Amino acid sequence: MNRSLRGLAVALGLLLLASCGLQSGSSVPLPVGPGSIEPVPALDGVAITVGSKDFTEANILGYLIEFALTAAGANVRDLTNIQGSNSLRDAQLHGQIDIAYDYTGTGWINYLGKEKPIVADPANPASVEVQQFEATRDADLAEHDMVWAAMAPMNNTYALVTSRRVAEETGVRTLSDYARLLARDPAAATTCVGTEFNVRPDGYPGLAAAYGIDPAAARRQIVQDALVYQATADAAQCRFGSVAATDGRIPALDLVLLDDDRGFFPKYNAALVMRRDFAQAHPEVVEIMAPISARLTNEVITELNRRVDIDGAEPEDIARDWLVAEGLVTAG
């Protein structure tokens, strides 16, 4: 099956699964063999369904789990490319997916309903990223029996960008600069926003409240997330745009990230998410995945994203190639 058609089939399949409460999925898309990840007897033949959301980075992260656990001997099923955070979350809560990477900020704001991100506690020696992870981990376990583990250093936070030309013309380098420009000349600050960003509390509504922006005055164009990057780079339809900070199109299109000078956006470090029963039954999964998470810096994941979104590679190829290059698996 063509890969794009397979992604559509998986998404449609999840809708059917949601209605009948069954687990299923596709086969892992590429063969792998052991590398430094060796077969684990406790995982031999264990059925594990892996999920992800429906954007480039999420698919890459999902395939990293799939290939790693396949190399360890598990019987892995592929349910990557699920549309939207809430659909992935529901699939996990209802047992249709065993494990996925998700983001600490999404868990804190969207799933747990917290209104404000964790801010750095001077009395706590841990970084604010670790503090956000620990708060999300502890609350989600207590409230929903969901386990967060193996946080990666990569922080795919929401951000606003502009083209280098617009940044130089306007002097806008921070979100406070953006807010002042919008108040002074709304037409000069036309902004492309993705559908979720437009309505999420950790998106434009919260951003507007934090920076004193009148949402009614802000000229927003709601577009598909994938279209925001080029539209903002062209600076015709939109002069600013909402993005994910680790997207490979940001450096490729020479876009400028605006500094979140009031610290509004939560930290969005990727981490493994599992139901408590699955995590307790298979502790080997975190042991296998922790070294992978530790290597996923912003620089690493941005480059992997770039190879898909700019070079046109398939996310499963990029995920496997990186694991092979790191010596973690071999190409089967």
N, C-alpha and C positions, 0 to 999 in steps of 0.2 A: 504493500500500500504506500502511495506517496506520503511523505512525511507530513506535509501540511494537511492532507486528508486524514492522516492518522490522528493529528491533534484535534481536528474537528470531531472525529469519531469518539475520542476519549471524552471530550466535553459533553457530547450528546449522551454518551454512556453513563456519565455521572448523573445526569438528570434522571435517567431510568433507574439508576441505583438508589437515588434519593427516595423514589416513590415506592420501591419494593424492599428497601432495607438490606440488600445483599452486597457482598463484596465481590469485586471482579477487577478487570483492568486488562491492559495489553501486556505483551511480553516486553522485557527490557530490550531497547532498540538495537543495541550493538553487543557483540560478545566480548567478554573480558575474562582474564585468568588471574591467578594470584601473582602478586608482586611482594612488596613488603607486607601487604595485607595477605595473610595466609588463611587457608581454610580453618574455620573454628568449629570443632565438633558439635558444640551446643547449638549452632545455627544451621547445621546440615539439614537441608530440606525444609527448614521452617518457612512458612508462607508469610511474607511481609509485603504489604501494599504501601507504596511510596506516592505521595502527592506533591503538587506544587501549584502555585498560582500561574496566571497565563501571560507572563511577560518574560523577556529574555533571561534576566538574571535568575528569576525564580525557577525557570526550567533548567538552567545550568545547575543550580543548587540541587534540584530534585534528581537530576541524572548523576551528580556526584554521589548521592546516597545510594542510588540504585546500583551503580557499578561497584562501589565499595562493598556493599552487602552481598552482591553476586559473587565477587571474588572471595568473600568469606564463606560461601557455600549456601547462602539462603536462597529460597525460591521466591524471587522478587517479582512483583507485579507493578506495572507502570500506570499511575493515574495522575501524571503531570498535566499541566496546562488547564487547570480548572479556573473558570472565570470568576475573579473577585475574591477578596479576602474572606468575606462572610461565607461563601460557598465552601472554601477550603476548610474553614473552621467547623462548619456544620458537619462536613464529611468526617472530620476527625472525632468530633464529639459523639457521632452516631456509629463509630466503629468501621466506617467504610475505608478509612485511611489509617495506617498505623503510625506513620512518621512523616514529617516534612520539616523543611526549614521555614521559619517565620521570623518576624522582626519584633524586637522588644517594644518599640514604640507602638506598633500596631496592636500588640497584645495589651499594653497598658491602657491605651486610649480607646481603641475600638472594641476589644473583647471584654475588658474589665470595666469600661465606662469611666475611667478616671479623666478629669477635666484638664489637669496640668501635668506636664512631665516632671520627673524627678530632677531636682537641681542639686548641684554639688553641695555636699555637707562637709564643711571644713574640718569637722571632728572625725570624719571617716576617711582613712587613708586611701581607700579604694577610689578609682576614677569614677566620674559620673556615669560612664558607660556601664561599668560593673554595678554601680548602685542601681541604675535603671533595670539592668538584667535581674538583679537579686530581688528587687521589689516586684517585678513582673512574675518571676519564678515563684516567689512565696505566695503571692495573692492568687495566682491561677491554680496552684496546687490546692490551696485551701478552699477555693470557691468552686473549682470545676474538675478537680482530680487530674489536671494536666501538668505534665512534667516538662520543664525547660532545661536544656543542658547544652554543654559544649558551645558556649558563645564564641563567635568569631570576632576578630578585631574590625572587620569591615562594618561601616556604618552608613547604610543606604537611606539617609534621612531625606525628607522632602527638602526642596530648595527652590528658589527663584533664580533664573538666569537671564542674561541679556547678551546681545552680540557685543563683541569688543568695540565695534564702531559706535553703538548707542551708549555704551559705558563711557567712552571717551567724549562723546558729544554732550552727555548729560551730567557727567561726574558722578553717576549713581554707582556706588560700590557696596552699599549696605541696604538692608531692608528699611532702615530709617530714612535713608536717602530716597528710596523708592516711594515710601509713604508721603514724604514732603513733595516729591514731584507730582504724585497723583493728586494731592490736595491743591497744588498750584495749577496744574494743567492736565486734567484727566485724559485728554486725547493723546498726550505724550507718553502715557503709561499704559496703553492698551495691552492687555495680558491674556495670553492663551493658557487655559487651565484644563486639566484632565477632568473627566466626569467625577471620579471619586474625590479628587482634591477639591473640587468646587463645593462639596457638601460635607466632607469629613470634619469633625471637630479639630483634628490635627492638620487640617488643610486651610483653605482660604477663610472660612468663617472665624477660626481661631486666630489665624494670622492677622486678620483685620482688627479683631478685638485687641490683640496684643500691641499692635502698632498704631492704634487710633485711626484706622482707615474706615471711611464710610462705604460699606459694601454697595450701597445704591449708586454711589458716584463712580465706583471702579468700573471701567469698561473691560469686561471679560468676554472672551470668545471661548466657548466650551467645545473642545475638540478631542479626538482620540489621543491618548497619551503619546503614541508613536509619532503623531504629526506635530507635536509641540516643538520639537527640537529644530526641525528645518524651518518651520514658520517663524520661530524666534531668530534663528540665524539670518533669515532673509530680511527680517525687520520691516516687512511690508504689512502683512496681516496683523502681526503682534510684535511689540518691542520688548516684551518680557514674557517669560513662560515658566510654568511649574514643571519641575523635573525630579527625578531620583538622582541623588548626588553621585552615585557610582556608575551612572550610565556612560557607556563608551562613546556616545555621540557628543558629549560635552567637550572633551579635548579635540575630537575629530573635527567638530564644527567651530572650534575656537570660541566657545561660549564662556561667559564669565559668571561664576557663581557669586551671588550676592551674600555678603556676610550677615548671618543672623545675629545682629549685635545685641538684641535683647534676650537671646537664648530661648526663643519660643518653641522651635521644633524639638520634639523628643529625639532621643538617640534611637536609631533603628538598626541595632546590631543584629545580624542573623544568628539564630540559635536553633538547635533541634527541638521539636515539640512532639510529645507523645502522650498518650493516655497513661495514667499511673500503672494500670495492670500490665500493659505492654512493656513499659520500662522496667518493671520489677521482674517480669518473666524473662526478659532478654537484656541483662545489663551489659552483655558483650557489645551491643550495638553502639553505645556511647563510647566504649573503649576504642572501637574501630574508627568512629567518626571524629573523635576529639582531635587527633593530629591533623586531620583534614581541615577542620574548622580553624585551628590555630594558624594555618598557612593562608587563610583567606583575608588578606589585607585589602584596603581600598584599592591599592595599586594593582593587585593581582586580579580582583574581580572586575575592575574597570577595563582592564586589558582583555579579559575573556569576553566581556560584554561587547567590546569594540569589534572583536573578530566576528561576532554574529551580526551585529547591527550595521556595521560599516563594510566588512569584507564579505558578508553574505554567507558565512559558514552556518552549519546547523548546530544548535546548542548541544545536542548529544555528542557530536563529533568533538566539539571544543572541550566538553567535560571529560570525555575519555582521553583525549590527547594530553590534557593537563595532568590527569592522574598517572598516565604512562610516563610522561616526562619527569614527574616527581618520584617515579619508581614504586608507586603504591599498588598499581595493577599492571597487567600486561594485556596487550590486545589479543583477544582470543582468536 
